[in-house]
Amino acid sequence: MSGPAPASRSAARDPLAVRLLLTAAALAVVALFLVLPLAVVFAEAFAKGAGAFWEAVRDPETLFSVRLTLTVTAIVVAANLAFGLAAAWAVTRFRFPGRRLLSSLIELPLSISPVVSGLVFILLLGDAGILGRHFAAHGVKIIFALPGIIVATLFVTLPYVARELIPLMEAGGSQEEEAALTLGARGWQIFRRVTLPNISWGLLYGIVLASARALGEFGAVSVVSGHVRGETTTVPLQVEILYNEYHFAAAFAVASLLSLLALFTVAVKKLLQRRVAAGRSGGAAAAGGVA
Protein backbone atom coordinates (compact mmCIF):
# COMPACT_ATOMS: atom_id res chain seq x y z
CA MET A 1 0.00 0.00 0.00
CA SER A 2 3.01 2.25 0.38
CA GLY A 3 4.06 1.85 -3.28
CA PRO A 4 2.31 4.78 -4.99
CA ALA A 5 3.14 7.38 -2.30
CA PRO A 6 6.85 7.91 -3.17
CA ALA A 7 5.96 8.40 -6.84
CA SER A 8 3.41 11.07 -5.89
CA ARG A 9 5.88 12.90 -3.67
CA SER A 10 8.52 12.72 -6.41
CA ALA A 11 6.09 14.21 -8.96
CA ALA A 12 5.21 17.00 -6.53
CA ARG A 13 8.89 17.92 -6.24
CA ASP A 14 9.29 18.35 -10.01
CA PRO A 15 10.06 21.94 -11.02
CA LEU A 16 7.00 24.10 -11.67
CA ALA A 17 8.18 24.85 -15.21
CA VAL A 18 8.37 21.14 -16.05
CA ARG A 19 4.89 20.48 -14.71
CA LEU A 20 3.44 23.42 -16.63
CA LEU A 21 5.22 22.39 -19.83
CA LEU A 22 4.03 18.78 -19.65
CA THR A 23 0.47 19.82 -18.78
CA ALA A 24 0.36 22.34 -21.62
CA ALA A 25 1.73 19.76 -24.06
CA ALA A 26 -0.90 17.20 -23.01
CA LEU A 27 -3.72 19.75 -23.30
CA ALA A 28 -2.45 20.88 -26.71
CA VAL A 29 -2.42 17.30 -28.04
CA VAL A 30 -5.93 16.63 -26.70
CA ALA A 31 -7.23 19.88 -28.20
CA LEU A 32 -5.55 19.29 -31.57
CA PHE A 33 -6.32 15.60 -32.06
CA LEU A 34 -9.57 15.11 -30.12
CA VAL A 35 -11.50 18.33 -29.45
CA LEU A 36 -10.81 20.07 -32.77
CA PRO A 37 -11.77 17.09 -35.01
CA LEU A 38 -15.00 16.58 -33.05
CA ALA A 39 -15.81 20.28 -33.33
CA VAL A 40 -15.20 20.14 -37.09
CA VAL A 41 -17.51 17.13 -37.46
CA PHE A 42 -20.41 18.87 -35.74
CA ALA A 43 -19.74 22.20 -37.47
CA GLU A 44 -19.78 20.55 -40.90
CA ALA A 45 -22.84 18.48 -39.96
CA PHE A 46 -24.85 21.68 -39.36
CA ALA A 47 -23.14 23.74 -42.08
CA LYS A 48 -26.32 23.74 -44.20
CA GLY A 49 -28.66 24.15 -41.25
CA ALA A 50 -30.67 21.92 -38.98
CA GLY A 51 -33.11 21.09 -41.78
CA ALA A 52 -30.40 19.60 -43.99
CA PHE A 53 -29.03 17.73 -40.99
CA TRP A 54 -32.42 16.22 -40.25
CA GLU A 55 -32.98 15.27 -43.91
CA ALA A 56 -29.61 13.51 -43.99
CA VAL A 57 -30.31 11.59 -40.79
CA ARG A 58 -33.79 10.43 -41.86
CA ASP A 59 -32.69 9.37 -45.35
CA PRO A 60 -33.94 5.79 -45.95
CA GLU A 61 -30.44 4.46 -46.70
CA THR A 62 -29.08 6.09 -43.56
CA LEU A 63 -31.91 4.69 -41.45
CA PHE A 64 -31.24 1.25 -42.94
CA SER A 65 -27.55 1.54 -42.05
CA VAL A 66 -28.48 2.48 -38.47
CA ARG A 67 -30.81 -0.52 -38.16
CA LEU A 68 -28.18 -2.86 -39.64
CA THR A 69 -25.46 -1.52 -37.33
CA LEU A 70 -27.64 -1.91 -34.24
CA THR A 71 -28.67 -5.43 -35.29
CA VAL A 72 -25.06 -6.52 -35.82
CA THR A 73 -24.01 -4.90 -32.54
CA ALA A 74 -26.75 -6.66 -30.56
CA ILE A 75 -25.83 -10.07 -31.99
CA VAL A 76 -22.09 -9.54 -31.58
CA VAL A 77 -22.34 -8.28 -28.00
CA ALA A 78 -24.51 -11.27 -27.01
CA ALA A 79 -21.93 -13.63 -28.52
CA ASN A 80 -19.12 -11.71 -26.81
CA LEU A 81 -20.92 -12.02 -23.50
CA ALA A 82 -21.15 -15.81 -23.78
CA PHE A 83 -17.59 -16.21 -25.03
CA GLY A 84 -16.09 -13.79 -22.52
CA LEU A 85 -17.71 -15.51 -19.55
CA ALA A 86 -16.74 -18.99 -20.75
CA ALA A 87 -13.15 -17.99 -21.56
CA ALA A 88 -12.63 -16.09 -18.31
CA TRP A 89 -14.07 -18.96 -16.29
CA ALA A 90 -11.87 -21.52 -18.05
CA VAL A 91 -8.67 -19.46 -17.72
CA THR A 92 -9.16 -18.43 -14.08
CA ARG A 93 -10.84 -21.49 -12.57
CA PHE A 94 -9.16 -24.42 -14.34
CA ARG A 95 -5.54 -25.46 -14.68
CA PHE A 96 -4.72 -27.12 -18.01
CA PRO A 97 -1.81 -27.20 -20.47
CA GLY A 98 -1.88 -24.18 -22.76
CA ARG A 99 -3.88 -22.01 -20.34
CA ARG A 100 -1.48 -19.09 -20.65
CA LEU A 101 -1.36 -19.54 -24.42
CA LEU A 102 -5.17 -19.42 -24.57
CA SER A 103 -5.16 -16.24 -22.50
CA SER A 104 -2.70 -14.66 -24.95
CA LEU A 105 -4.55 -15.84 -28.06
CA ILE A 106 -7.77 -14.21 -26.83
CA GLU A 107 -6.12 -10.84 -27.39
CA LEU A 108 -4.80 -11.75 -30.85
CA PRO A 109 -7.57 -9.90 -32.77
CA LEU A 110 -6.35 -6.64 -31.22
CA SER A 111 -2.98 -6.97 -32.98
CA ILE A 112 -4.29 -7.97 -36.42
CA SER A 113 -5.31 -5.36 -38.95
CA PRO A 114 -9.11 -5.43 -39.45
CA VAL A 115 -8.55 -5.33 -43.21
CA VAL A 116 -6.35 -8.44 -43.01
CA SER A 117 -8.94 -10.25 -40.91
CA GLY A 118 -11.59 -9.33 -43.49
CA LEU A 119 -9.47 -10.79 -46.29
CA VAL A 120 -8.95 -13.96 -44.26
CA PHE A 121 -12.70 -14.38 -43.86
CA ILE A 122 -13.18 -13.94 -47.60
CA LEU A 123 -10.68 -16.75 -48.21
CA LEU A 124 -12.41 -18.94 -45.64
CA LEU A 125 -16.08 -18.10 -46.09
CA GLY A 126 -16.34 -16.73 -49.65
CA ASP A 127 -18.29 -18.76 -52.21
CA ALA A 128 -15.01 -20.30 -53.42
CA GLY A 129 -13.41 -20.38 -49.95
CA ILE A 130 -12.34 -23.39 -47.94
CA LEU A 131 -15.51 -23.41 -45.84
CA GLY A 132 -17.66 -21.07 -47.89
CA ARG A 133 -18.04 -23.48 -50.81
CA HIS A 134 -19.87 -25.90 -48.49
CA PHE A 135 -22.23 -23.16 -47.33
CA ALA A 136 -22.72 -22.04 -50.93
CA ALA A 137 -23.66 -25.59 -51.92
CA HIS A 138 -26.56 -25.34 -49.47
CA GLY A 139 -27.56 -21.87 -50.62
CA VAL A 140 -26.08 -20.08 -47.59
CA LYS A 141 -24.30 -16.84 -48.42
CA ILE A 142 -21.82 -15.59 -45.82
CA ILE A 143 -19.58 -13.01 -47.49
CA PHE A 144 -21.21 -9.86 -48.91
CA ALA A 145 -24.20 -10.55 -46.65
CA LEU A 146 -25.27 -10.09 -43.04
CA PRO A 147 -23.58 -13.26 -41.70
CA GLY A 148 -20.21 -12.08 -43.02
CA ILE A 149 -20.60 -8.67 -41.32
CA ILE A 150 -21.47 -10.41 -38.05
CA VAL A 151 -18.48 -12.77 -38.27
CA ALA A 152 -16.02 -9.97 -39.08
CA THR A 153 -17.36 -7.70 -36.32
CA LEU A 154 -17.35 -10.57 -33.84
CA PHE A 155 -13.70 -11.29 -34.58
CA VAL A 156 -12.48 -7.74 -33.94
CA THR A 157 -14.55 -7.36 -30.75
CA LEU A 158 -13.91 -10.83 -29.33
CA PRO A 159 -11.30 -9.90 -26.69
CA TYR A 160 -13.10 -7.02 -24.99
CA VAL A 161 -15.31 -8.85 -22.47
CA ALA A 162 -12.82 -11.65 -21.72
CA ARG A 163 -9.85 -9.33 -21.14
CA GLU A 164 -11.88 -7.36 -18.57
CA LEU A 165 -13.13 -10.42 -16.73
CA ILE A 166 -9.91 -12.46 -16.52
CA PRO A 167 -7.91 -10.07 -14.27
CA LEU A 168 -11.03 -9.32 -12.23
CA MET A 169 -11.73 -13.01 -11.56
CA GLU A 170 -8.06 -13.73 -10.89
CA ALA A 171 -7.92 -10.92 -8.33
CA GLY A 172 -11.12 -12.07 -6.65
CA GLY A 173 -10.01 -15.70 -6.37
CA SER A 174 -12.32 -18.68 -6.00
CA GLN A 175 -12.61 -18.87 -2.19
CA GLU A 176 -16.21 -17.60 -2.09
CA GLU A 177 -17.28 -20.02 -4.81
CA GLU A 178 -15.60 -22.94 -3.03
CA ALA A 179 -17.31 -21.96 0.21
CA ALA A 180 -20.69 -21.86 -1.56
CA LEU A 181 -19.94 -25.29 -3.07
CA THR A 182 -19.24 -26.78 0.36
CA LEU A 183 -22.58 -25.38 1.56
CA GLY A 184 -24.37 -27.34 -1.16
CA ALA A 185 -24.92 -24.63 -3.79
CA ARG A 186 -25.23 -25.79 -7.37
CA GLY A 187 -23.22 -24.45 -10.30
CA TRP A 188 -25.88 -22.03 -11.55
CA GLN A 189 -26.58 -20.81 -8.02
CA ILE A 190 -22.87 -20.17 -7.44
CA PHE A 191 -22.59 -18.25 -10.69
CA ARG A 192 -25.74 -16.17 -10.15
CA ARG A 193 -25.32 -15.36 -6.45
CA VAL A 194 -21.52 -15.34 -5.97
CA THR A 195 -19.60 -14.94 -9.23
CA LEU A 196 -21.90 -12.57 -11.16
CA PRO A 197 -22.21 -9.91 -8.41
CA ASN A 198 -18.42 -9.80 -8.10
CA ILE A 199 -17.80 -9.33 -11.82
CA SER A 200 -20.90 -7.35 -12.81
CA TRP A 201 -19.16 -3.97 -13.27
CA GLY A 202 -16.28 -5.52 -15.21
CA LEU A 203 -18.79 -7.37 -17.35
CA LEU A 204 -20.66 -4.15 -18.12
CA TYR A 205 -17.39 -2.41 -18.86
CA GLY A 206 -16.43 -5.10 -21.38
CA ILE A 207 -19.88 -4.90 -22.97
CA VAL A 208 -19.55 -1.12 -23.38
CA LEU A 209 -16.14 -1.49 -25.03
CA ALA A 210 -17.34 -4.27 -27.34
CA SER A 211 -20.45 -2.26 -28.26
CA ALA A 212 -18.40 0.84 -29.07
CA ARG A 213 -16.04 -1.13 -31.28
CA ALA A 214 -18.88 -2.93 -33.04
CA LEU A 215 -20.75 0.32 -33.74
CA GLY A 216 -17.72 1.98 -35.30
CA GLU A 217 -15.99 -0.95 -36.99
CA PHE A 218 -15.03 -0.11 -40.57
CA GLY A 219 -12.03 -2.05 -41.90
CA ALA A 220 -13.14 -5.67 -41.58
CA VAL A 221 -16.77 -4.86 -42.39
CA SER A 222 -15.72 -2.86 -45.44
CA VAL A 223 -13.92 -5.92 -46.86
CA VAL A 224 -16.60 -8.55 -46.23
CA SER A 225 -19.70 -6.41 -46.89
CA GLY A 226 -19.18 -5.64 -50.57
CA HIS A 227 -20.73 -2.18 -50.02
CA VAL A 228 -24.13 -3.32 -51.31
CA ARG A 229 -26.33 -0.25 -50.77
CA GLY A 230 -29.46 -0.93 -48.80
CA GLU A 231 -28.23 -4.44 -47.95
CA THR A 232 -24.80 -4.43 -46.31
CA THR A 233 -24.00 -0.81 -45.54
CA THR A 234 -23.43 -0.10 -41.87
CA VAL A 235 -23.21 3.46 -40.52
CA PRO A 236 -19.43 3.84 -41.04
CA LEU A 237 -19.80 2.56 -44.62
CA GLN A 238 -22.71 4.94 -45.20
CA VAL A 239 -20.48 7.83 -44.12
CA GLU A 240 -17.82 6.74 -46.60
CA ILE A 241 -20.36 6.41 -49.44
CA LEU A 242 -21.82 9.86 -48.81
CA TYR A 243 -18.39 11.44 -48.60
CA ASN A 244 -17.15 9.78 -51.79
CA GLU A 245 -20.25 11.05 -53.58
CA TYR A 246 -19.49 14.61 -52.41
CA HIS A 247 -22.49 14.79 -50.06
CA PHE A 248 -20.25 16.32 -47.44
CA ALA A 249 -22.91 17.80 -45.15
CA ALA A 250 -24.84 14.52 -45.14
CA ALA A 251 -21.65 12.54 -44.51
CA PHE A 252 -20.74 14.69 -41.53
CA ALA A 253 -24.33 14.57 -40.25
CA VAL A 254 -24.21 10.76 -40.14
CA ALA A 255 -20.67 10.91 -38.75
CA SER A 256 -21.91 13.15 -35.95
CA LEU A 257 -24.24 10.33 -34.86
CA LEU A 258 -21.21 8.05 -34.45
CA SER A 259 -19.39 10.83 -32.62
CA LEU A 260 -22.27 11.23 -30.18
CA LEU A 261 -22.22 7.49 -29.56
CA ALA A 262 -18.46 7.67 -28.95
CA LEU A 263 -18.88 10.50 -26.42
CA PHE A 264 -21.64 8.59 -24.66
CA THR A 265 -19.41 5.51 -24.56
CA VAL A 266 -16.55 7.50 -23.03
CA ALA A 267 -18.83 8.80 -20.28
CA VAL A 268 -20.16 5.32 -19.48
CA LYS A 269 -16.65 3.88 -19.70
CA LYS A 270 -15.29 6.35 -17.13
CA LEU A 271 -18.13 5.54 -14.76
CA LEU A 272 -17.62 1.80 -15.09
CA GLN A 273 -13.85 2.18 -14.89
CA ARG A 274 -14.16 3.51 -11.35
CA ARG A 275 -16.46 0.68 -10.36
CA VAL A 276 -14.14 -1.96 -11.84
CA ALA A 277 -11.11 -0.45 -10.07
CA ALA A 278 -13.02 -0.52 -6.80
CA GLY A 279 -13.99 -4.16 -7.46
CA ARG A 280 -10.41 -5.17 -8.17
CA SER A 281 -9.15 -3.44 -5.02
CA GLY A 282 -11.82 -5.19 -3.01
CA GLY A 283 -10.94 -8.54 -4.57
CA ALA A 284 -7.23 -8.09 -3.94
CA ALA A 285 -7.91 -7.05 -0.34
CA ALA A 286 -10.13 -10.08 0.19
CA ALA A 287 -7.48 -12.37 -1.31
CA GLY A 288 -4.84 -10.78 0.93
CA GLY A 289 -7.04 -11.24 3.98
CA VAL A 290 -7.64 -14.89 3.19
CA ALA A 291 -3.92 -15.43 2.59
Disulfide bonds with the S-S distance in Angstrom:
none
